[in-house]
């Protein structure tokens, strides 16, 4: 179970990184547009950044839970 949680955590954090990079690209792209179109891309970037914050928050809670549960619980599942 510990290994599965680590893999899911890695996937989620990878997605958060990707979303953050995409938001940055959207912001750079938006800077070159007229105001009406610029607002749409800035909103999309803001949505992506919010998703990053949500994923990072959940990932932090999972990491904390893994650390709090201790290795003794996790070792018994591995054996």
N, C-alpha and C positions, 0 to 999 in steps of 0.2 A: 504494500500500500504506500509506503514512504516513497519508493521509486516512482510510482505512478503520479503522486502529488508533485514530486520534483519535475517530472516531465510536463505536466499540465502547467505548472508555475513557469517553467522555461518558455513554453509556448505563449502563455499570456504576456510575459514580459517582452518577448520578441515582437508580439503584436503591438504592444504599447510603444515600443521603439519605432516600429514602422509607422504607426499612426502619428507619432510626434514628427517624424521626418516628412511625412505627407503634409501635415499642417504647415510646416515651415515652407515647403514648396508652394503651397496654396497662397501663403502670405506674400511670398516673393512675386508670384504671378499676379496677385491682386494689386500689388503696388504699381503695376504697369497699365492698369485698366482705368476706364472711366468710372465715375462714382457709382452709377447704378449697377454695373456688373461687378465692380470692386466689392461692394457690400455683400453680394452673394458668396463670393469666394472667401471673404473674411469670416462670414458666418459659418461656412463649411469648416474652415480652419478652427474656429472656436469650438465647434461640435467635436471635432477630432481631438482637440486638446482636453476637452471635458472627459471624453472616453479614456484618454491616457490617465487622467487623474483617478477615474473609477478603477481601472485595472490596477494601477499602482497601489491604491488603497486596499483592494481585495488581496493582491499579492502580498502586501505587507502583513495583513492579518493571517494569511495562510502560513507565511514564514514564521510569524510569532507563535502561531499554534503549534507548528512543528517543533519549534525550540522549547516551548512550554511543556509539551507532552513528554519530552525527554527521550533519550535514546533507549531506555529500558523497555518502554512500550513498543517502540518500533522494532527493536531487536527481537522481541518475542514473536512478532509477525513474520520476520524473515526466517526464523528457524522452524 
